Amino acid sequence: MTVNEQPRRQRHLMDPDNPVRPVNDKSLTRVQQWVMSVLAVFTVAHLAVGLVIGAVAIDPAYQSSRIGLCVIAGAFGVLGVAGGFLIHKRSPLTPWLLLGLLPAVVGIWIIAR
């Protein structure tokens, strides 16, 4: 090896003289949006269902607290669906928001029986 010759760089290391161009693929961005929105909506949906389960587990003597938890679950559900639309840069004011009320409606139906 001569004095002027640099050691060969291993393939897995970045070469500062030849940077890799950043990948800005539209389809990749689309997939990332879908993954993020599904994660957000289902995470909030689990929270809403957990609140409804908590409302069902409370002693029936505290009926107002049970209904209050179901209302909070409905609010979280609506916010979760709206968040899914906002991730896709669409208007959150859509009839799909009614889907967010589903855990609350089911919870109130179970409590009222």
N, C-alpha and C positions, 0 to 999 in steps of 0.2 A: 504494500500500500504506500503510495507516495504521500508527501506532506500536504499537497493541495487537494487531494481527493477526500471528499467528505464520506463518512460512513453511510451506507445505504439505509434509508428510513424503512422501518417495517410497514407493511401494508395497512395494518389496522390503526396506525397513527395518522393524525391530520398533517398535511403538508402545507405550511403557511404560504408557500409560493404558488400552490395550486389549490385554492379553496374550492370546496364543493358548492355548487350553486344551490341556493335554498329552494326547497320544493314548495311551490304555492299552487297546488293542484286544486281546481274547483271541486272535483269529486271528493277529494280528501276532506275539504272544508265541509262539504255537505254531510259526509258521514260523521264528522265530529259534531256537527249541530244535532244530528239525530241521536247520537249516543248521549250527548249532554242533556237534551230535552227529555229523553226517556228516563235517564237517571234522576233528573230533577222531579219529574212528575211522579214517578214511582216512589221516590223517597218521601215526598210530601204525602202521597196517598197512604203509605205505611204509617206516617204520623197521624193522619186523620183517622184511619181504622183503629189505631192504638187508643186514640181519645174516645172513640165510640166503645171500644171494649172496656175502657176504664169507666165510662158512664154506665154501662150495663152491670159492671161489678159493684158499683156503689149501692149502698143500702137504699131500698125504695122509699124510705122515709125522707130522703133528701132529693125529692123529685126535681126541684128547681135546679139543683146542681147537676143532675143527670142531663136535663135538657140543655143547660148552659154548655156542658162539655160537647154535646152534639152540635150545637150552634157553632162553637169554636172549631170543631172538626169540619163543618161545612165551609167556614171561612178559609181554613187552611187548604181545603180541597180546591176551592175556586182560585186561590192564589197560586196553587201548584199548576193548574191547567193554564192560567194566564202566563205563568213563568215559562211554560213550554212554548207558548206562542211567541213570547218575547225573544226567546233564544233564536227562533227562526226569523226574527225581525218582521213579524206580522202583528196586526192589531190584536190586542188581547180581548177586545170587546166582540165576542162572538157567541152564538148559541151553545158552543161547546162548553162554555163555563158552567152550564147546568149539570154537566157530568161531574163537576167538582162537588156538587151538593149531594151526590148519591150516598156517600157514607153517612152524612147527617140524616138524610131521609130514612135510610134503613135503620139507623140507630134510634131515631124517634119512634119508628114503627115498632121496634123490639121493646122499647121502654113502655110504650103505651098499651101493649097487650096485657 
